[in-house]
């Protein structure tokens, strides 16, 4: 189980790093032509945090929706079983 979780964490970290690098190089560097390497690193770190935050909030919303759908399904099953 630990191996699966470690692999998942590695994959997610790679995705977050790629997203922050894409934003920093493709968007930020074009908007600010004379940005320093230090500025690029700071922007990349902020984007990494923002991407992680978006992922966690989306994951929470998905779990909330699945819980509400399963609760609705239970109510429908109980209601159909009684009639």
PyMOL Python script that loads the backbone (N, CA, C, O; Angstrom):
from pymol import cmd

cmd.read_pdbstr("""\
ATOM      1  N   UNK A   1       0.822  -1.192   0.000  1.00  0.00           N
ATOM      2  CA  UNK A   1       0.000   0.000   0.000  1.00  0.00           C
ATOM      3  C   UNK A   1       0.867   1.258   0.000  1.00  0.00           C
ATOM      4  O   UNK A   1       0.550   2.236  -0.676  1.00  0.00           O
ATOM      5  N   UNK A   2       1.959   1.227   0.758  1.00  0.00           N
ATOM      6  CA  UNK A   2       2.849   2.379   0.830  1.00  0.00           C
ATOM      7  C   UNK A   2       3.477   2.675  -0.523  1.00  0.00           C
ATOM      8  O   UNK A   2       3.701   3.835  -0.867  1.00  0.00           O
ATOM      9  N   UNK A   3       3.759   1.638  -1.282  1.00  0.00           N
ATOM     10  CA  UNK A   3       4.365   1.814  -2.606  1.00  0.00           C
ATOM     11  C   UNK A   3       3.387   2.517  -3.547  1.00  0.00           C
ATOM     12  O   UNK A   3       3.787   3.380  -4.328  1.00  0.00           O
ATOM     13  N   UNK A   4       2.126   2.155  -3.475  1.00  0.00           N
ATOM     14  CA  UNK A   4       1.116   2.774  -4.336  1.00  0.00           C
ATOM     15  C   UNK A   4       0.958   4.248  -3.986  1.00  0.00           C
ATOM     16  O   UNK A   4       0.873   5.095  -4.875  1.00  0.00           O
ATOM     17  N   UNK A   5       0.917   4.556  -2.683  1.00  0.00           N
ATOM     18  CA  UNK A   5       0.775   5.947  -2.250  1.00  0.00           C
ATOM     19  C   UNK A   5       2.002   6.762  -2.653  1.00  0.00           C
ATOM     20  O   UNK A   5       1.867   7.912  -3.071  1.00  0.00           O
ATOM     21  N   UNK A   6       3.198   6.181  -2.532  1.00  0.00           N
ATOM     22  CA  UNK A   6       4.418   6.886  -2.935  1.00  0.00           C
ATOM     23  C   UNK A   6       4.423   7.158  -4.431  1.00  0.00           C
ATOM     24  O   UNK A   6       4.836   8.234  -4.864  1.00  0.00           O
ATOM     25  N   UNK A   7       3.972   6.203  -5.216  1.00  0.00           N
ATOM     26  CA  UNK A   7       3.905   6.405  -6.665  1.00  0.00           C
ATOM     27  C   UNK A   7       2.888   7.484  -7.022  1.00  0.00           C
ATOM     28  O   UNK A   7       3.133   8.304  -7.907  1.00  0.00           O
ATOM     29  N   UNK A   8       1.759   7.483  -6.342  1.00  0.00           N
ATOM     30  CA  UNK A   8       0.743   8.509  -6.575  1.00  0.00           C
ATOM     31  C   UNK A   8       1.266   9.891  -6.217  1.00  0.00           C
ATOM     32  O   UNK A   8       1.049  10.849  -6.960  1.00  0.00           O
ATOM     33  N   UNK A   9       1.950  10.003  -5.092  1.00  0.00           N
ATOM     34  CA  UNK A   9       2.519  11.291  -4.681  1.00  0.00           C
ATOM     35  C   UNK A   9       3.556  11.770  -5.694  1.00  0.00           C
ATOM     36  O   UNK A   9       3.619  12.962  -5.995  1.00  0.00           O
ATOM     37  N   UNK A  10       4.357  10.869  -6.213  1.00  0.00           N
ATOM     38  CA  UNK A  10       5.362  11.223  -7.207  1.00  0.00           C
ATOM     39  C   UNK A  10       4.710  11.722  -8.493  1.00  0.00           C
ATOM     40  O   UNK A  10       5.149  12.716  -9.071  1.00  0.00           O
ATOM     41  N   UNK A  11       3.666  11.033  -8.936  1.00  0.00           N
ATOM     42  CA  UNK A  11       2.957  11.452 -10.149  1.00  0.00           C
ATOM     43  C   UNK A  11       2.309  12.819  -9.973  1.00  0.00           C
ATOM     44  O   UNK A  11       2.390  13.668 -10.860  1.00  0.00           O
ATOM     45  N   UNK A  12       1.674  13.027  -8.842  1.00  0.00           N
ATOM     46  CA  UNK A  12       1.020  14.319  -8.594  1.00  0.00           C
ATOM     47  C   UNK A  12       2.044  15.445  -8.515  1.00  0.00           C
ATOM     48  O   UNK A  12       1.810  16.532  -9.042  1.00  0.00           O
ATOM     49  N   UNK A  13       3.178  15.194  -7.864  1.00  0.00           N
ATOM     50  CA  UNK A  13       4.215  16.211  -7.778  1.00  0.00           C
ATOM     51  C   UNK A  13       4.759  16.551  -9.162  1.00  0.00           C
ATOM     52  O   UNK A  13       5.047  17.715  -9.441  1.00  0.00           O
ATOM     53  N   UNK A  14       4.902  15.562 -10.022  1.00  0.00           N
ATOM     54  CA  UNK A  14       5.354  15.817 -11.391  1.00  0.00           C
ATOM     55  C   UNK A  14       4.352  16.676 -12.154  1.00  0.00           C
ATOM     56  O   UNK A  14       4.737  17.562 -12.917  1.00  0.00           O
ATOM     57  N   UNK A  15       3.070  16.412 -11.945  1.00  0.00           N
ATOM     58  CA  UNK A  15       2.031  17.206 -12.610  1.00  0.00           C
ATOM     59  C   UNK A  15       2.077  18.653 -12.136  1.00  0.00           C
ATOM     60  O   UNK A  15       1.998  19.576 -12.946  1.00  0.00           O
ATOM     61  N   UNK A  16       2.204  18.854 -10.819  1.00  0.00           N
ATOM     62  CA  UNK A  16       2.249  20.211 -10.280  1.00  0.00           C
ATOM     63  C   UNK A  16       3.492  20.960 -10.768  1.00  0.00           C
ATOM     64  O   UNK A  16       3.414  22.140 -11.112  1.00  0.00           O
ATOM     65  N   UNK A  17       4.636  20.273 -10.797  1.00  0.00           N
ATOM     66  CA  UNK A  17       5.855  20.905 -11.295  1.00  0.00           C
ATOM     67  C   UNK A  17       5.732  21.273 -12.773  1.00  0.00           C
ATOM     68  O   UNK A  17       6.171  22.346 -13.187  1.00  0.00           O
ATOM     69  N   UNK A  18       5.144  20.397 -13.555  1.00  0.00           N
ATOM     70  CA  UNK A  18       4.970  20.685 -14.982  1.00  0.00           C
ATOM     71  C   UNK A  18       4.047  21.870 -15.207  1.00  0.00           C
ATOM     72  O   UNK A  18       4.317  22.721 -16.055  1.00  0.00           O
ATOM     73  N   UNK A  19       2.954  21.927 -14.447  1.00  0.00           N
ATOM     74  CA  UNK A  19       2.009  23.037 -14.595  1.00  0.00           C
ATOM     75  C   UNK A  19       2.662  24.363 -14.222  1.00  0.00           C
ATOM     76  O   UNK A  19       2.479  25.362 -14.917  1.00  0.00           O
ATOM     77  N   UNK A  20       3.419  24.376 -13.134  1.00  0.00           N
ATOM     78  CA  UNK A  20       4.068  25.628 -12.733  1.00  0.00           C
ATOM     79  C   UNK A  20       5.156  26.030 -13.717  1.00  0.00           C
ATOM     80  O   UNK A  20       5.335  27.219 -13.979  1.00  0.00           O
ATOM     81  N   UNK A  21       5.885  25.067 -14.267  1.00  0.00           N
ATOM     82  CA  UNK A  21       6.909  25.379 -15.254  1.00  0.00           C
ATOM     83  C   UNK A  21       6.283  25.909 -16.539  1.00  0.00           C
ATOM     84  O   UNK A  21       6.774  26.878 -17.116  1.00  0.00           O
ATOM     85  N   UNK A  22       5.209  25.280 -16.984  1.00  0.00           N
ATOM     86  CA  UNK A  22       4.528  25.755 -18.189  1.00  0.00           C
ATOM     87  C   UNK A  22       4.041  27.190 -18.025  1.00  0.00           C
ATOM     88  O   UNK A  22       4.199  28.013 -18.927  1.00  0.00           O
ATOM     89  N   UNK A  23       3.446  27.488 -16.869  1.00  0.00           N
ATOM     90  CA  UNK A  23       2.968  28.849 -16.641  1.00  0.00           C
ATOM     91  C   UNK A  23       4.136  29.823 -16.611  1.00  0.00           C
ATOM     92  O   UNK A  23       4.091  30.874 -17.250  1.00  0.00           O
ATOM     93  N   UNK A  24       5.184  29.474 -15.866  1.00  0.00           N
ATOM     94  CA  UNK A  24       6.307  30.392 -15.693  1.00  0.00           C
ATOM     95  C   UNK A  24       7.010  30.673 -17.015  1.00  0.00           C
ATOM     96  O   UNK A  24       7.289  31.832 -17.322  1.00  0.00           O
ATOM     97  N   UNK A  25       7.296  29.665 -17.789  1.00  0.00           N
ATOM     98  CA  UNK A  25       8.050  29.842 -19.023  1.00  0.00           C
ATOM     99  C   UNK A  25       7.166  30.354 -20.161  1.00  0.00           C
ATOM    100  O   UNK A  25       7.540  31.291 -20.865  1.00  0.00           O
ATOM    101  N   UNK A  26       6.010  29.749 -20.340  1.00  0.00           N
ATOM    102  CA  UNK A  26       5.194  30.087 -21.504  1.00  0.00           C
ATOM    103  C   UNK A  26       4.369  31.357 -21.334  1.00  0.00           C
ATOM    104  O   UNK A  26       4.131  32.068 -22.311  1.00  0.00           O
ATOM    105  N   UNK A  27       3.932  31.653 -20.123  1.00  0.00           N
ATOM    106  CA  UNK A  27       3.056  32.812 -19.936  1.00  0.00           C
ATOM    107  C   UNK A  27       3.792  33.959 -19.255  1.00  0.00           C
ATOM    108  O   UNK A  27       3.846  35.070 -19.781  1.00  0.00           O
ATOM    109  N   UNK A  28       4.364  33.684 -18.072  1.00  0.00           N
ATOM    110  CA  UNK A  28       4.979  34.761 -17.304  1.00  0.00           C
ATOM    111  C   UNK A  28       6.162  35.385 -18.032  1.00  0.00           C
ATOM    112  O   UNK A  28       6.305  36.607 -18.062  1.00  0.00           O
ATOM    113  N   UNK A  29       7.007  34.545 -18.616  1.00  0.00           N
ATOM    114  CA  UNK A  29       8.207  35.059 -19.287  1.00  0.00           C
ATOM    115  C   UNK A  29       7.849  35.874 -20.528  1.00  0.00           C
ATOM    116  O   UNK A  29       8.589  36.783 -20.904  1.00  0.00           O
ATOM    117  N   UNK A  30       6.729  35.558 -21.161  1.00  0.00           N
ATOM    118  CA  UNK A  30       6.291  36.351 -22.313  1.00  0.00           C
ATOM    119  C   UNK A  30       5.658  37.663 -21.884  1.00  0.00           C
ATOM    120  O   UNK A  30       5.772  38.668 -22.585  1.00  0.00           O
ATOM    121  N   UNK A  31       4.984  37.660 -20.725  1.00  0.00           N
ATOM    122  CA  UNK A  31       4.379  38.897 -20.233  1.00  0.00           C
ATOM    123  C   UNK A  31       5.450  39.859 -19.722  1.00  0.00           C
ATOM    124  O   UNK A  31       5.366  41.065 -19.950  1.00  0.00           O
ATOM    125  N   UNK A  32       6.443  39.328 -19.039  1.00  0.00           N
ATOM    126  CA  UNK A  32       7.533  40.148 -18.500  1.00  0.00           C
ATOM    127  C   UNK A  32       8.836  39.707 -19.146  1.00  0.00           C
ATOM    128  O   UNK A  32       9.488  38.768 -18.688  1.00  0.00           O
ATOM    129  N   UNK A  33       9.199  40.391 -20.204  1.00  0.00           N
ATOM    130  CA  UNK A  33      10.359  39.995 -21.013  1.00  0.00           C
ATOM    131  C   UNK A  33      11.668  40.011 -20.221  1.00  0.00           C
ATOM    132  O   UNK A  33      12.545  39.178 -20.454  1.00  0.00           O
ATOM    133  N   UNK A  34      11.802  40.955 -19.288  1.00  0.00           N
ATOM    134  CA  UNK A  34      13.072  41.099 -18.577  1.00  0.00           C
ATOM    135  C   UNK A  34      12.998  40.590 -17.142  1.00  0.00           C
ATOM    136  O   UNK A  34      13.612  41.172 -16.247  1.00  0.00           O
ATOM    137  N   UNK A  35      12.260  39.518 -16.916  1.00  0.00           N
ATOM    138  CA  UNK A  35      12.181  38.980 -15.554  1.00  0.00           C
ATOM    139  C   UNK A  35      13.457  38.197 -15.241  1.00  0.00           C
ATOM    140  O   UNK A  35      14.035  37.534 -16.101  1.00  0.00           O
ATOM    141  N   UNK A  36      13.868  38.299 -13.989  1.00  0.00           N
ATOM    142  CA  UNK A  36      15.089  37.616 -13.572  1.00  0.00           C
ATOM    143  C   UNK A  36      14.798  36.143 -13.267  1.00  0.00           C
ATOM    144  O   UNK A  36      13.646  35.718 -13.187  1.00  0.00           O
ATOM    145  N   UNK A  37      15.864  35.396 -13.102  1.00  0.00           N
ATOM    146  CA  UNK A  37      15.729  33.980 -12.760  1.00  0.00           C
ATOM    147  C   UNK A  37      15.095  33.844 -11.378  1.00  0.00           C
ATOM    148  O   UNK A  37      14.295  32.938 -11.145  1.00  0.00           O
ATOM    149  N   UNK A  38      15.450  34.738 -10.470  1.00  0.00           N
ATOM    150  CA  UNK A  38      14.869  34.714  -9.123  1.00  0.00           C
ATOM    151  C   UNK A  38      13.357  34.938  -9.185  1.00  0.00           C
ATOM    152  O   UNK A  38      12.595  34.254  -8.503  1.00  0.00           O
ATOM    153  N   UNK A  39      12.932  35.892  -9.999  1.00  0.00           N
ATOM    154  CA  UNK A  39      11.500  36.155 -10.155  1.00  0.00           C
ATOM    155  C   UNK A  39      10.787  34.943 -10.744  1.00  0.00           C
ATOM    156  O   UNK A  39       9.675  34.613 -10.332  1.00  0.00           O
ATOM    157  N   UNK A  40      11.419  34.285 -11.699  1.00  0.00           N
ATOM    158  CA  UNK A  40      10.819  33.087 -12.291  1.00  0.00           C
ATOM    159  C   UNK A  40      10.665  31.985 -11.241  1.00  0.00           C
ATOM    160  O   UNK A  40       9.659  31.276 -11.226  1.00  0.00           O
ATOM    161  N   UNK A  41      11.656  31.844 -10.369  1.00  0.00           N
ATOM    162  CA  UNK A  41      11.562  30.827  -9.320  1.00  0.00           C
ATOM    163  C   UNK A  41      10.432  31.143  -8.349  1.00  0.00           C
ATOM    164  O   UNK A  41       9.703  30.244  -7.929  1.00  0.00           O
ATOM    165  N   UNK A  42      10.283  32.420  -7.990  1.00  0.00           N
ATOM    166  CA  UNK A  42       9.216  32.814  -7.072  1.00  0.00           C
ATOM    167  C   UNK A  42       7.853  32.568  -7.704  1.00  0.00           C
ATOM    168  O   UNK A  42       6.956  32.033  -7.052  1.00  0.00           O
ATOM    169  N   UNK A  43       7.689  32.952  -8.966  1.00  0.00           N
ATOM    170  CA  UNK A  43       6.417  32.736  -9.670  1.00  0.00           C
ATOM    171  C   UNK A  43       6.131  31.246  -9.787  1.00  0.00           C
ATOM    172  O   UNK A  43       4.990  30.820  -9.607  1.00  0.00           O
ATOM    173  N   UNK A  44       7.140  30.457 -10.084  1.00  0.00           N
ATOM    174  CA  UNK A  44       6.969  29.008 -10.183  1.00  0.00           C
ATOM    175  C   UNK A  44       6.525  28.389  -8.867  1.00  0.00           C
ATOM    176  O   UNK A  44       5.674  27.500  -8.851  1.00  0.00           O
ATOM    177  N   UNK A  45       7.097  28.856  -7.765  1.00  0.00           N
ATOM    178  CA  UNK A  45       6.701  28.336  -6.450  1.00  0.00           C
ATOM    179  C   UNK A  45       5.271  28.720  -6.109  1.00  0.00           C
ATOM    180  O   UNK A  45       4.516  27.908  -5.575  1.00  0.00           O
ATOM    181  N   UNK A  46       4.894  29.966  -6.418  1.00  0.00           N
ATOM    182  CA  UNK A  46       3.509  30.374  -6.179  1.00  0.00           C
ATOM    183  C   UNK A  46       2.539  29.559  -7.025  1.00  0.00           C
ATOM    184  O   UNK A  46       1.484  29.149  -6.541  1.00  0.00           O
ATOM    185  N   UNK A  47       2.890  29.324  -8.279  1.00  0.00           N
ATOM    186  CA  UNK A  47       2.012  28.543  -9.150  1.00  0.00           C
ATOM    187  C   UNK A  47       1.900  27.107  -8.668  1.00  0.00           C
ATOM    188  O   UNK A  47       0.839  26.494  -8.782  1.00  0.00           O
ATOM    189  N   UNK A  48       2.980  26.571  -8.136  1.00  0.00           N
ATOM    190  CA  UNK A  48       2.942  25.211  -7.586  1.00  0.00           C
ATOM    191  C   UNK A  48       1.941  25.165  -6.434  1.00  0.00           C
ATOM    192  O   UNK A  48       1.146  24.230  -6.340  1.00  0.00           O
ATOM    193  N   UNK A  49       1.975  26.162  -5.564  1.00  0.00           N
ATOM    194  CA  UNK A  49       1.043  26.223  -4.431  1.00  0.00           C
ATOM    195  C   UNK A  49      -0.394  26.411  -4.896  1.00  0.00           C
ATOM    196  O   UNK A  49      -1.312  25.785  -4.366  1.00  0.00           O
ATOM    197  N   UNK A  50      -0.585  27.272  -5.884  1.00  0.00           N
ATOM    198  CA  UNK A  50      -1.933  27.522  -6.410  1.00  0.00           C
ATOM    199  C   UNK A  50      -2.491  26.261  -7.057  1.00  0.00           C
ATOM    200  O   UNK A  50      -3.661  25.930  -6.862  1.00  0.00           O
ATOM    201  N   UNK A  51      -1.667  25.556  -7.823  1.00  0.00           N
ATOM    202  CA  UNK A  51      -2.101  24.316  -8.468  1.00  0.00           C
ATOM    203  C   UNK A  51      -2.479  23.270  -7.414  1.00  0.00           C
ATOM    204  O   UNK A  51      -3.482  22.572  -7.557  1.00  0.00           O
ATOM    205  N   UNK A  52      -1.678  23.169  -6.368  1.00  0.00           N
ATOM    206  CA  UNK A  52      -1.975  22.233  -5.285  1.00  0.00           C
ATOM    207  C   UNK A  52      -3.289  22.607  -4.604  1.00  0.00           C
ATOM    208  O   UNK A  52      -4.102  21.733  -4.303  1.00  0.00           O
ATOM    209  N   UNK A  53      -3.498  23.896  -4.361  1.00  0.00           N
ATOM    210  CA  UNK A  53      -4.740  24.347  -3.744  1.00  0.00           C
ATOM    211  C   UNK A  53      -5.959  24.053  -4.603  1.00  0.00           C
ATOM    212  O   UNK A  53      -6.996  23.624  -4.098  1.00  0.00           O
ATOM    213  N   UNK A  54      -5.827  24.288  -5.905  1.00  0.00           N
ATOM    214  CA  UNK A  54      -6.937  23.986  -6.813  1.00  0.00           C
ATOM    215  C   UNK A  54      -7.244  22.495  -6.835  1.00  0.00           C
ATOM    216  O   UNK A  54      -8.409  22.096  -6.859  1.00  0.00           O
ATOM    217  N   UNK A  55      -6.206  21.679  -6.827  1.00  0.00           N
ATOM    218  CA  UNK A  55      -6.399  20.230  -6.821  1.00  0.00           C
ATOM    219  C   UNK A  55      -7.128  19.791  -5.548  1.00  0.00           C
ATOM    220  O   UNK A  55      -8.074  19.006  -5.609  1.00  0.00           O
ATOM    221  N   UNK A  56      -6.684  20.297  -4.406  1.00  0.00           N
ATOM    222  CA  UNK A  56      -7.304  19.896  -3.133  1.00  0.00           C
ATOM    223  C   UNK A  56      -8.752  20.362  -3.055  1.00  0.00           C
ATOM    224  O   UNK A  56      -9.614  19.628  -2.572  1.00  0.00           O
ATOM    225  N   UNK A  57      -9.026  21.577  -3.527  1.00  0.00           N
ATOM    226  CA  UNK A  57     -10.402  22.062  -3.472  1.00  0.00           C
ATOM    227  C   UNK A  57     -11.295  21.268  -4.424  1.00  0.00           C
ATOM    228  O   UNK A  57     -12.452  20.987  -4.112  1.00  0.00           O
ATOM    229  N   UNK A  58     -10.759  20.916  -5.565  1.00  0.00           N
ATOM    230  CA  UNK A  58     -11.541  20.117  -6.516  1.00  0.00           C
ATOM    231  C   UNK A  58     -11.784  18.714  -5.967  1.00  0.00           C
ATOM    232  O   UNK A  58     -12.870  18.157  -6.130  1.00  0.00           O
ATOM    233  N   UNK A  59     -10.787  18.156  -5.327  1.00  0.00           N
ATOM    234  CA  UNK A  59     -10.933  16.832  -4.725  1.00  0.00           C
ATOM    235  C   UNK A  59     -11.998  16.856  -3.634  1.00  0.00           C
ATOM    236  O   UNK A  59     -12.801  15.929  -3.522  1.00  0.00           O
ATOM    237  N   UNK A  60     -12.002  17.918  -2.829  1.00  0.00           N
ATOM    238  CA  UNK A  60     -13.022  18.046  -1.790  1.00  0.00           C
ATOM    239  C   UNK A  60     -14.412  18.174  -2.381  1.00  0.00           C
ATOM    240  O   UNK A  60     -15.365  17.601  -1.853  1.00  0.00           O
ATOM    241  N   UNK A  61     -14.542  18.925  -3.480  1.00  0.00           N
ATOM    242  CA  UNK A  61     -15.845  19.083  -4.120  1.00  0.00           C
ATOM    243  C   UNK A  61     -16.329  17.761  -4.704  1.00  0.00           C
ATOM    244  O   UNK A  61     -17.516  17.444  -4.633  1.00  0.00           O
ATOM    245  N   UNK A  62     -15.423  16.999  -5.275  1.00  0.00           N
ATOM    246  CA  UNK A  62     -15.799  15.701  -5.850  1.00  0.00           C
ATOM    247  C   UNK A  62     -16.272  14.760  -4.746  1.00  0.00           C
ATOM    248  O   UNK A  62     -17.264  14.052  -4.920  1.00  0.00           O
ATOM    249  N   UNK A  63     -15.573  14.746  -3.614  1.00  0.00           N
ATOM    250  CA  UNK A  63     -15.980  13.885  -2.508  1.00  0.00           C
ATOM    251  C   UNK A  63     -17.332  14.312  -1.956  1.00  0.00           C
ATOM    252  O   UNK A  63     -18.165  13.472  -1.615  1.00  0.00           O
ATOM    253  N   UNK A  64     -17.546  15.627  -1.870  1.00  0.00           N
ATOM    254  CA  UNK A  64     -18.821  16.123  -1.372  1.00  0.00           C
ATOM    255  C   UNK A  64     -19.961  15.732  -2.305  1.00  0.00           C
ATOM    256  O   UNK A  64     -21.029  15.328  -1.846  1.00  0.00           O
ATOM    257  N   UNK A  65     -19.739  15.849  -3.606  1.00  0.00           N
ATOM    258  CA  UNK A  65     -20.764  15.469  -4.567  1.00  0.00           C
ATOM    259  C   UNK A  65     -21.043  13.973  -4.531  1.00  0.00           C
ATOM    260  O   UNK A  65     -22.197  13.555  -4.620  1.00  0.00           O
ATOM    261  N   UNK A  66     -20.006  13.172  -4.403  1.00  0.00           N
ATOM    262  CA  UNK A  66     -20.224  11.721  -4.376  1.00  0.00           C
ATOM    263  C   UNK A  66     -20.960  11.313  -3.103  1.00  0.00           C
ATOM    264  O   UNK A  66     -21.760  10.377  -3.123  1.00  0.00           O
ATOM    265  N   UNK A  67     -20.695  12.011  -1.992  1.00  0.00           N
ATOM    266  CA  UNK A  67     -21.416  11.698  -0.761  1.00  0.00           C
ATOM    267  C   UNK A  67     -22.881  12.079  -0.887  1.00  0.00           C
ATOM    268  O   UNK A  67     -23.755  11.349  -0.421  1.00  0.00           O
ATOM    269  N   UNK A  68     -23.156  13.217  -1.514  1.00  0.00           N
ATOM    270  CA  UNK A  68     -24.549  13.632  -1.653  1.00  0.00           C
ATOM    271  C   UNK A  68     -25.286  12.711  -2.628  1.00  0.00           C
ATOM    272  O   UNK A  68     -26.462  12.411  -2.423  1.00  0.00           O
ATOM    273  N   UNK A  69     -24.612  12.265  -3.676  1.00  0.00           N
ATOM    274  CA  UNK A  69     -25.247  11.342  -4.621  1.00  0.00           C
ATOM    275  C   UNK A  69     -25.508   9.987  -3.978  1.00  0.00           C
ATOM    276  O   UNK A  69     -26.551   9.380  -4.223  1.00  0.00           O
ATOM    277  N   UNK A  70     -24.591   9.511  -3.170  1.00  0.00           N
ATOM    278  CA  UNK A  70     -24.815   8.216  -2.527  1.00  0.00           C
ATOM    279  C   UNK A  70     -25.927   8.320  -1.488  1.00  0.00           C
ATOM    280  O   UNK A  70     -26.705   7.381  -1.317  1.00  0.00           O
ATOM    281  N   UNK A  71     -26.007   9.452  -0.796  1.00  0.00           N
ATOM    282  CA  UNK A  71     -27.095   9.626   0.170  1.00  0.00           C
ATOM    283  C   UNK A  71     -28.433   9.675  -0.562  1.00  0.00           C
ATOM    284  O   UNK A  71     -29.424   9.127  -0.079  1.00  0.00           O
ATOM    285  N   UNK A  72     -28.468  10.319  -1.707  1.00  0.00           N
ATOM    286  CA  UNK A  72     -29.694  10.383  -2.498  1.00  0.00           C
ATOM    287  C   UNK A  72     -30.065   8.989  -3.006  1.00  0.00           C
ATOM    288  O   UNK A  72     -31.240   8.624  -3.027  1.00  0.00           O
ATOM    289  N   UNK A  73     -29.069   8.222  -3.409  1.00  0.00           N
ATOM    290  CA  UNK A  73     -29.332   6.860  -3.869  1.00  0.00           C
ATOM    291  C   UNK A  73     -29.873   5.983  -2.770  1.00  0.00           C
ATOM    292  O   UNK A  73     -30.743   5.147  -3.012  1.00  0.00           O
ATOM    293  N   UNK A  74     -29.367   6.164  -1.559  1.00  0.00           N
ATOM    294  CA  UNK A  74     -29.870   5.381  -0.432  1.00  0.00           C
ATOM    295  C   UNK A  74     -31.325   5.735  -0.164  1.00  0.00           C
ATOM    296  O   UNK A  74     -32.142   4.851   0.093  1.00  0.00           O
ATOM    297  N   UNK A  75     -31.654   7.022  -0.223  1.00  0.00           N
ATOM    298  CA  UNK A  75     -33.036   7.428   0.003  1.00  0.00           C
ATOM    299  C   UNK A  75     -33.956   6.847  -1.062  1.00  0.00           C
ATOM    300  O   UNK A  75     -35.069   6.416  -0.760  1.00  0.00           O
ATOM    301  N   UNK A  76     -33.488   6.834  -2.314  1.00  0.00           N
ATOM    302  CA  UNK A  76     -34.319   6.285  -3.381  1.00  0.00           C
ATOM    303  C   UNK A  76     -34.517   4.796  -3.210  1.00  0.00           C
ATOM    304  O   UNK A  76     -35.610   4.293  -3.472  1.00  0.00           O
ATOM    305  N   UNK A  77     -33.486   4.066  -2.775  1.00  0.00           N
ATOM    306  CA  UNK A  77     -33.597   2.629  -2.567  1.00  0.00           C
ATOM    307  C   UNK A  77     -34.546   2.328  -1.416  1.00  0.00           C
ATOM    308  O   UNK A  77     -35.346   1.396  -1.500  1.00  0.00           O
ATOM    309  N   UNK A  78     -34.466   3.091  -0.368  1.00  0.00           N
ATOM    310  CA  UNK A  78     -35.366   2.872   0.779  1.00  0.00           C
ATOM    311  C   UNK A  78     -36.800   3.169   0.371  1.00  0.00           C
ATOM    312  O   UNK A  78     -37.723   2.433   0.721  1.00  0.00           O
ATOM    313  N   UNK A  79     -36.980   4.270  -0.385  1.00  0.00           N
ATOM    314  CA  UNK A  79     -38.316   4.638  -0.818  1.00  0.00           C
ATOM    315  C   UNK A  79     -38.913   3.614  -1.765  1.00  0.00           C
ATOM    316  O   UNK A  79     -40.104   3.317  -1.672  1.00  0.00           O
ATOM    317  N   UNK A  80     -38.112   3.064  -2.680  1.00  0.00           N
ATOM    318  CA  UNK A  80     -38.637   2.093  -3.625  1.00  0.00           C
ATOM    319  C   UNK A  80     -38.878   0.735  -2.973  1.00  0.00           C
ATOM    320  O   UNK A  80     -39.721  -0.034  -3.434  1.00  0.00           O
ATOM    321  N   UNK A  81     -38.132   0.436  -1.892  1.00  0.00           N
ATOM    322  CA  UNK A  81     -38.313  -0.833  -1.205  1.00  0.00           C
ATOM    323  C   UNK A  81     -39.588  -0.867  -0.371  1.00  0.00           C
ATOM    324  O   UNK A  81     -40.162  -1.933  -0.146  1.00  0.00           O
ATOM    325  N   UNK A  82     -40.020   0.283   0.080  1.00  0.00           N
ATOM    326  CA  UNK A  82     -41.211   0.315   0.922  1.00  0.00           C
ATOM    327  C   UNK A  82     -42.501   0.243   0.133  1.00  0.00           C
ATOM    328  O   UNK A  82     -43.528  -0.160   0.678  1.00  0.00           O
ATOM    329  N   UNK A  83     -42.479   0.626  -1.153  1.00  0.00           N
ATOM    330  CA  UNK A  83     -43.753   0.635  -1.910  1.00  0.00           C
ATOM    331  C   UNK A  83     -44.092  -0.681  -2.509  1.00  0.00           C
ATOM    332  O   UNK A  83     -45.125  -0.812  -3.165  1.00  0.00           O
TER     333      UNK A  83
END
""", "prot")
cmd.dss("prot")
cmd.show_as("cartoon", "prot")
cmd.util.cbc("prot")
cmd.orient("prot")
